[in-house]
Amino acid sequence: AIKAVRKSDVLNDYELCRYMQLENGLYADVYALEIIIPVAFRLNTYNTHLFRTWLVGKALSKDNRQAYVMFIQNGKVGYC
């Protein structure tokens, strides 16, 4: 799903994913919200359903003062 969104050329590759060191010293791929949202709507899993429900709830909520960070592991270390 990520490859399909990347092929659409709507988003720049350098904006989508970064390989970053976390506070615990480990490294992980960190994806931008701009890629997570379309992927969540392309996949039909329980976790993506929960995320879509949460996302729509936040979008319709009047309280938008909190920031959230999500880490998604794709099993390919060092690959965005």
Backbone bond lengths (Angstrom), bond angles and torsions (degrees), N, CA, C in turn:
res aa  C-N    CA-C-N  psi(-1)  N-CA   C-N-CA  omega(-1)  CA-C   N-CA-C  phi
1 A - - - 1.455 - - 1.526 110.81 -
2 I 1.335 116.22 -36.50 1.467 119.22 179.45 1.523 109.67 -65.33
3 K 1.321 117.43 -42.62 1.466 120.67 179.75 1.522 111.20 -62.03
4 A 1.319 117.63 -39.00 1.464 121.04 179.85 1.522 110.98 -64.72
5 V 1.313 117.26 -40.77 1.469 120.55 178.64 1.521 109.67 -68.39
6 R 1.331 117.16 -40.10 1.465 120.65 179.34 1.523 111.21 -64.99
7 K 1.329 118.14 -35.71 1.462 121.50 -179.94 1.522 112.21 -68.08
8 S 1.308 117.85 -22.10 1.465 120.80 -179.32 1.521 111.89 -68.31
9 D 1.319 117.80 -14.32 1.468 124.05 178.66 1.523 113.49 58.72
10 V 1.299 117.25 22.98 1.460 120.80 175.50 1.526 109.75 -79.24
11 L 1.324 115.93 -34.80 1.461 121.87 -178.22 1.523 109.86 -114.60
12 N 1.329 116.39 147.72 1.458 121.50 177.14 1.521 110.16 -80.88
13 D 1.329 116.84 139.98 1.463 121.04 -178.39 1.522 112.49 -57.99
14 Y 1.321 117.91 -39.34 1.462 120.39 -177.21 1.530 112.34 -69.05
15 E 1.311 118.13 -16.04 1.461 121.44 178.53 1.526 112.58 -91.73
16 L 1.319 118.22 -13.70 1.455 121.67 -170.78 1.518 114.80 -86.37
17 C 1.314 117.75 -38.43 1.458 120.01 -171.51 1.519 110.40 -148.35
18 R 1.315 114.25 142.03 1.467 120.54 174.61 1.515 108.54 -134.31
19 Y 1.311 115.65 143.50 1.456 122.31 176.39 1.518 105.52 -96.36
20 M 1.335 116.95 107.96 1.461 121.45 -170.72 1.519 111.73 -123.18
21 Q 1.331 114.63 153.82 1.458 120.25 173.79 1.521 108.33 -86.46
22 L 1.326 115.60 130.33 1.456 121.73 -179.87 1.523 109.97 -87.36
23 E 1.324 116.48 171.42 1.461 121.76 -179.23 1.524 112.58 -60.59
24 N 1.323 117.54 -28.74 1.466 120.96 -179.14 1.528 112.42 -83.60
25 G 1.329 117.54 2.93 1.455 122.14 177.71 1.518 114.57 93.47
26 L 1.318 118.27 -13.58 1.460 121.94 178.55 1.524 110.23 -81.32
27 Y 1.316 116.03 160.55 1.459 121.63 178.00 1.525 109.66 -107.51
28 A 1.324 115.96 149.19 1.462 120.36 179.98 1.521 109.75 -152.68
29 D 1.331 115.53 153.48 1.459 121.00 171.40 1.521 107.57 -75.69
30 V 1.309 116.81 127.90 1.461 121.79 178.91 1.524 107.03 -116.38
31 Y 1.329 115.85 115.73 1.456 121.70 -177.06 1.522 110.69 -94.87
32 A 1.324 115.51 144.55 1.457 122.10 177.61 1.530 109.60 -74.60
33 L 1.303 115.44 152.16 1.460 120.72 179.28 1.528 111.19 -59.55
34 E 1.329 116.82 -28.69 1.462 121.59 179.95 1.530 112.77 -63.74
35 I 1.326 118.26 -22.99 1.464 121.13 176.39 1.524 111.07 -97.57
36 I 1.318 117.57 -31.54 1.461 121.41 -178.39 1.527 110.96 -65.68
37 I 1.319 116.86 -41.06 1.469 120.41 -177.12 1.531 112.20 -63.68
38 P 1.343 120.14 -52.72 1.472 117.18 179.85 1.528 113.28 -64.47
39 V 1.332 117.27 -33.68 1.465 119.79 177.78 1.526 109.98 -64.74
40 A 1.317 117.06 -39.54 1.468 120.88 179.45 1.526 111.71 -62.86
41 F 1.317 116.99 -30.16 1.459 119.94 179.04 1.530 112.46 -87.17
42 R 1.333 118.02 -11.63 1.464 121.44 177.19 1.523 112.15 -90.87
43 L 1.333 116.86 -25.64 1.461 121.41 -177.87 1.524 110.14 -99.81
44 N 1.314 116.10 148.74 1.456 120.34 179.24 1.528 109.02 -121.58
45 T 1.332 115.54 79.28 1.459 121.57 177.28 1.522 108.30 -125.14
46 Y 1.303 115.48 169.27 1.462 119.91 178.99 1.529 110.73 -61.91
47 N 1.343 117.00 -43.90 1.465 120.19 -179.04 1.523 112.24 -65.71
48 T 1.334 117.51 -39.32 1.461 118.27 178.14 1.526 111.01 -69.84
49 H 1.313 117.07 -32.63 1.470 120.18 174.86 1.528 110.33 -62.38
50 L 1.333 116.45 -45.39 1.468 120.05 177.52 1.522 111.11 -60.83
51 F 1.328 116.34 -43.24 1.463 120.02 179.85 1.519 111.21 -64.22
52 R 1.335 118.19 -44.20 1.470 120.82 178.76 1.522 111.12 -61.36
53 T 1.329 116.72 -41.60 1.465 120.92 178.07 1.520 110.49 -62.55
54 W 1.330 116.57 -44.93 1.466 121.23 178.35 1.528 110.47 -63.00
55 L 1.332 116.86 -43.97 1.458 122.08 -177.60 1.525 111.56 -62.45
56 V 1.318 116.59 -46.95 1.466 120.19 179.22 1.523 110.08 -64.07
57 G 1.323 117.09 -40.26 1.465 120.34 176.95 1.513 112.15 -60.73
58 K 1.328 117.05 -42.01 1.468 121.04 178.33 1.519 111.16 -68.51
59 A 1.320 116.92 -39.37 1.461 120.41 -179.38 1.521 111.41 -64.74
60 L 1.321 116.43 -33.90 1.459 120.33 -178.98 1.521 113.01 -91.22
61 S 1.319 116.87 -6.47 1.460 121.86 -178.80 1.526 110.58 -76.88
62 K 1.301 115.55 149.23 1.464 120.32 177.15 1.523 111.57 -86.11
63 D 1.324 117.59 -14.66 1.461 122.12 -179.22 1.525 109.24 -101.76
64 N 1.320 117.52 98.14 1.468 122.60 -178.26 1.523 111.42 -116.51
65 R 1.321 117.48 41.76 1.461 120.24 -174.70 1.519 114.20 -96.75
66 Q 1.309 119.67 -6.78 1.453 121.20 -176.77 1.523 110.94 -100.67
67 A 1.330 115.12 149.09 1.463 121.53 175.18 1.524 108.59 -108.75
68 Y 1.321 116.86 144.54 1.456 122.06 -178.78 1.525 109.54 -126.85
69 V 1.309 115.56 146.34 1.459 122.02 175.28 1.519 107.62 -122.85
70 M 1.333 116.58 132.36 1.458 121.16 178.41 1.519 108.81 -124.38
71 F 1.312 116.46 135.59 1.455 121.64 175.43 1.517 108.01 -111.83
72 I 1.323 115.34 127.20 1.453 121.08 179.86 1.521 107.42 -121.79
73 Q 1.312 116.54 121.07 1.454 120.81 -179.44 1.511 109.33 -94.19
74 N 1.337 115.58 126.35 1.458 119.12 -179.97 1.518 112.50 -103.09
75 G 1.310 118.17 2.55 1.453 121.72 176.20 1.512 114.87 83.23
76 K 1.318 118.34 -2.28 1.464 121.93 179.03 1.521 108.33 -112.71
77 V 1.288 116.84 99.39 1.461 121.88 -176.69 1.522 109.54 -67.87
78 G 1.325 115.89 131.22 1.452 121.00 176.32 1.512 115.04 76.63
79 Y 1.308 118.27 12.31 1.458 121.40 -178.11 1.515 109.76 -121.53
80 C 1.319 115.67 126.20 1.460 120.27 176.72 1.503 109.46 -103.58
